[in-house]
Amino acid sequence: MCVKVGRGILLAFLAVVLVGAITAVSVVVGTIPQPRWAQEQLAPFYTPPDPLPGPPGTVIRTEPLVVPQSGTTISVEGGTAYRMLYVTDRPDGTPLVSGAMYFVPDTPAPPEGRPVVAWAHGTVGMGDSCAPSRSAKPISQLTAFLPQMLERGWVVVATDYAGLGTPGPQQYLVGQSEARDVVNSVRAVRSVPGVNAGSRYVVMGHSQGGHSSLWTGMLSSDLAPDLRLDGVLALAPAAELRPIVGVQWNQAAGWAIGPSATVGWTSFDPSLPLDGIVTQAGLDNYLRLADECIMLAALEGIARSDLGRSFYSVDPDDVPAWSAIITEQTPTPLPADLPVWLAQGTADDVVLPWPNAILQESWCAAGSTITALWLEGVGHLQMPFAAGPDAVPWIADRFAGLPAPSSCDVPPPVPPEPPPDD
């Protein structure tokens, strides 16, 4: 009873004090949830048939990208926007479905087909209305670079991930699942009549989506030998999971991200223990918090953290089973012939800069080809807008077959270690 009352008071207080911040975060993240009636209107589109009609990459249905809340057809400069439901699969072979958006240029397709950019979004929460293609502002994270991509004649496809907006659960931060959802979204958009998508693609993602991108790079040749992956772009990727968890587990981020990680990882590995690792308050609330869109979950996390409450009772990395999954879900260096574009802001307080300095230095030492863009003073939510436009010419050079430049002889601007006050 005390927890419920405290939460209500704190959220009411935060709603007053942080109303401007809430609005700003909603606009940037783009996960303003649809009202219930709008989600009910969308539900038939996202309900899969039984049985599913084909193998992974099969398109179930498509329609123009219309927002039921406003009745507005999403307009994109230089192309047309659609939503899609397609078949994907789990690492164990279980078939299921994912929603997605895709964007088709107005210009004629070349004879070899249009190159494809597969976008992997960041953490949004696990509720149906949090899925980008079901959101009231579905393309908010894409606006800084989508018109330039369509102008160059590229198809852009943006998966929601299986279990987000469709029957789930979402296997959040499970790279083997994320990569399948990305690759199968490319397969699916290639099969849509009139899109004329070719077999060449790049994958580009932010935050959780950066994790998805790097895992797609790791698994692409096994999952899709029929496709050619020309490059991997990771914007503030949640990649070096051990140091990220090590400094964030008992902070507000533990409440914002921990519930989704707990749902995703226990779905992938049901033997993962929770007792003694997640606090009682975490156990009582993690399913509800995971189902909330990230804005509200983050606000509650701030409130609980300010009261001295933690989602985890110990650093998960100190628990062997959790340490093992942290290791398993950390992407490993890509080969030199699959170039990586890494972007990181120095003011990021979600995916901290120094773990990605570790990534840059360790992957370069392992022989990866890294092009690094470090942006002074840029925070986590601003990254797609600040770095996205710079990604477009790098992608164009990869589609043109040019060798990727390397930043491996330039050290990152932050040391690859936590600052003294961490």
N, C-alpha and C positions, 0 to 999 in steps of 0.2 A: 504494500500500500504506500509506504513511504517513497519507494522508488518511483511509482507511477505519479504521485503528486509532485515529487521533485522534478521529474522530467517535464511535466506539464508547465510548471512554473518557469523552469529554465528555458524551455522552448518559447514560451510566451515572451519572456524577457528578450531572448535573442531575436525574436521576430520584430520587436520594436527597435532594438539597438542596431540590428544588422540588416534592416530592410533594403538599404541601398546595396549592400554587398550581396544579398540574396538575388536581387534583380540582375546585378552584374554577372554573378556566377551562372545564373540561368541562361543568360544570353550567350555567354562564352561557351558553356558546356553543351547547351542545346538540349537539355533533358527536361524541359518543362513538360510535365506529364499531361496527357489528355484527360479530360473529365471522363467519368465512368461511361456515360452514354456514348461518347466518341469511341472509346475502346470496344464497347459492345458492337458498334457499327463496323469496326475493323475486324472483329473476331472471326467472322466467316472466312476472310481472306487468309488468315494465319492458321486456320484449323486444317491439319493435314488429312488427306484421304487415307482410308484403310482398306486395302494395303497401299503402301507407297508405290508410285507408278514406275519406278525404275531405279537404276544404280545411282551412286553419288554423282552429283552434277546434273541430274534430271530436273528440268523446270516443271513445277506444278502449275503455277499461274503467274501472270503479270498484269499490271494495270498502271495507268498514269498515277504519278505521285500526288495525291490530293489529300489535304489535311481536313478530316471530318469536322474538327472543332470550328473551323472557319469556312469550310467548303472551298478553300483556295487551292488551285492547282499550282504546285511549286514550279516557278519559272527559273530557268538557268540560262545565263547568257551563252549563246553559241551551241545550245543543244536542248535535249528533251529529257525530263526526269521520269523514272518509273520505279515502282516497287515490285518485288519479286519474292516468291516462295519457292525454295528449291530443296532437293534432297542432299543431305550430307551424311556423315557417319562419325561414330565414336572410334577411339583407338582400338576397342575390342571388336569392331565390325558392326556394332548395333546401328541400324539405319534410323535417322530422324531428320527433322527439317530445320531450316533456318530462313528467316526473312532477310531481305537485302534491299538496297537501292541500286539502281544503275542509271548511267547518264550517257546518252548517245549523241555524238557531234552532228551538227547540221550538214557539215561538208561531206562530199562523197568519200567512200572508203577506197583505199588503194587496193590494187589487185591481190596483194598478199594478206589483206585484212588489217583491221585497225589494231595497233598496240593497245594493251590493257594495263591500267593502273588499278591494283587491288588495294583499297583503303581498309585499314583495321583500326577501329575506334578505341578510345580509352575507356576507363572505368565509368560506368553510368548508373550502376545499380541493376538489380535483377528483376524488378517488376516489369510487367508487360509494357506499361506506358513509358518505361525508360529506354526501350529499344529505339535506336535512332529513326528507323523507318516508321515507327508508330508515334514519334514525338510530335509536338506542336511546332517545333523548329527543326526539321529533320536534317537540313544541310548546313546548320550554323557553323560547324567545325570545318567545312569545306570551302567556304566562300572566298578565302584568300588565295586559293590556287585552282579551284575547279574551272573557272572560265578560261584560264590560260591553258589548261590541259585539253579542254574541249576545242579551243582554237587551234591547237596542234593536231587535232584529229584523233585523240586517244579516247577510248571507252574507259569510263571509271565505274568500278563496281565496289560497293561498300557493304560487307556482310554485317548482320546484327550479331552473329554467333548463334549457334544452335542453343536452344533453351532460353534465349532472351527474346521475349515476345512470342515464343512458340513453346510447345511442351518441353519441359526441361528435366533436371535443372541445368543451368549453364555451368560448364566446367571451366570456371574462371581461373586464369593463370595456369591452365594445363596446356602446355605448348603443343602436345600431340593432337589435342582437339582443336585448338585455335588454328593450327596450320591446315588441318583438314577443312575447316569451315572456309578459310581463305581460298585454298586451291579449288575447292568445289564451287565456290562462287564464280571463279574464273571459268571453270568448265561450263557452268550454267549459263552465264551471259554469252558465251560463245555459241550456245545452241539456240538462242532466241532469234527467230527469223527477222531479217532486216538489220540486225546490229552489225553483222560482218566483222566480228572480233577475231583477230588472228591468234596465233599460238604463242606470241611473245608477250611477256608481262613483267612488271615490277610490283613489289609489294611495299607499301608505305603505311606506317602506323605510329600512333602517339600513345605514350604511357603504357597501359596494358597492351595497346595495339602495337607498340614497339616490341614488346615481348612476342606478340603474335608474328610480327614481321621477321624477327630473327629466327624464330622456330620454323617459319615457312622456308627460310633460306636453308636451314638444317635438313629439312625433310623433303624439299621440293622434288629432288631427283627420284626419290623413292615413291612419293605419292603421285607424281605427275610426270613421268618420263616423256609423255607426249607434248608437254608444254616446255617453253624455254624461259627460265627466270633470268632476266638481265641485270637485276640489281635489287638491293634490299635497303630500305630507308627506315630509320628508327629515330623518332623524335622523342627525346626525354624518355627512353625506354626503361620500363621496369625489368631490368635484365640481371644485374648483379644482386640477386635476391638476398644472399646472406648478409652483406653489409646493410642493405635497406631494412631488412627485418631487424637486424641487430640494434639499429638506432631508433626505429619507429614503433617497436612492438608495444611499448608502454606509454605511447603518446596518443594524441587525438586521432592520428592516422590509423592506429590500431583498431579503433572503433569504426572508422569509415571504411577501411579496406579489409580488416580481419574477418567480418562476417561473410563477405563474398568469397574470400580465400578459403574459409572454413567449409562453406557449402561446396565450392568447386573441388577442393582437394579431397574431402571425404566422399564426394560422388565418384571421384577417380579411384580412390583407395579407401573403401569403407572400413578398413581395419585401423585407420588413423585415430589414435585416442584423443578424447576431448577432456575427460576428467583429469583435473590437476594441471591442465595446460590453459584452458579457457576458464575465466572466473565464473562464479555462479551468476553474476549479473550478465556476463557474456552469454552463458548457456541459456539464460531465460529470454534473451533478446536477439540472438544472432540471426535466427530465421526471419524475424520481422524486419530487422535492420537490413539484411541482405536484399529483401524484397522492396525496400524503399529506394527511390532515386537518390543519387549520390549527394545532391544538395542537402536534403533533409538528414540523411545519415551523417554527413559531415558536421552539420550543426549540432546534432545530438552528441556526436563524438567530442566536439569541443566542450559542450556542457558537462559531459561526464568526466572528461579529462581535467577540467577546471575544478571539479570536486575531488580530484585525487583518485578517481576510479579508473581501472585499467581493464581492457578487454581480455588480455592474456594475463595469467598469473605468473608466468615465467617466460623468459626468452624462448620461443619455440625451437630455436636452433640448439638449445641445451637438451632437448628431448630427442633421443635417437631416431624415432620414426619420423618426426617432423623435420629433423635435420636432413634425413634421407630424401624427403620429398622436396625440400628447398634445393638440395643439390641436384636432384633429378630435373627440376623445372627451371634450372638456370641454363640459358642457352650457351653453347660452346662455340669457339671461333669458327668462322666460315673460311672456306678455301680462298686462296688468292684470286682465283678466276671468277669469284662471285663477289663483286664489290659492294661495300657497305657505306652508306651515307649516314653519319651520326650527327645529330643536332642536340645541343644541351644548353639551357640557360643557366647562368651563374647565380640567379636569384631564385631558383627552384627550391621550394621548401617541402615538396611532396616526393618527387624523385630527386634526391639530393645530387648536387653536381659531382662530388668526389667518387661515388660508386661508378659513375660513367667515365670518370678519368681512369679508374681501374680498368674498366672495359677497354678503353682506347689503348692503354699501354699493354695490357696483357694480350689482346687480340693482335695488335701489331707485332708483338714479340713472337706470337704463334704463326705469323705469316699472312694474316688477313690484310686485305686492301681496304683501308679506312680513309674516307674523306670526312673530316670532322669540321663542324661549324659550331663554334662556341659563341653564344650571344650574351654580352655583358648586360646584367640587370634584368634579364627576361625571366619571368616566372613560369610555373607549370602550365597554367591555363592559357597563357598567351602563346605558347610554343607553336601550335599549328598556324597561327596568324603571322607570327614573326619569322618563322623559318620556312613555312610552306612555299612561298613564292621562290625562294632560293633553290628549292628542290627541283623545280620544273626544268631548268636548263641542264641540271645533272642527269635527270631522267632522259632528256632528249639526247644527250651524248651517249647514254647507254643504248638507247634504241638505234642510234646511228652507228653503233659498233666501235665507238672510240674508246681508247684505254682510259680507265678511271684514274684521276690524280690521287696521290697518297699524302696523308697528313702525318704519317708515322714518324717523320723526322722533326716534327714540331710538337713539343710537349704540350699537354693540356694546360690551360691557364690556372687550374686549381690542382693542388697536390692530390695524388691518389690515396688519400687517407683522411680520416675524420679530422676536422679542425680541433684545436685543443679544448674548446668548450663543449664538444660533443662527447 
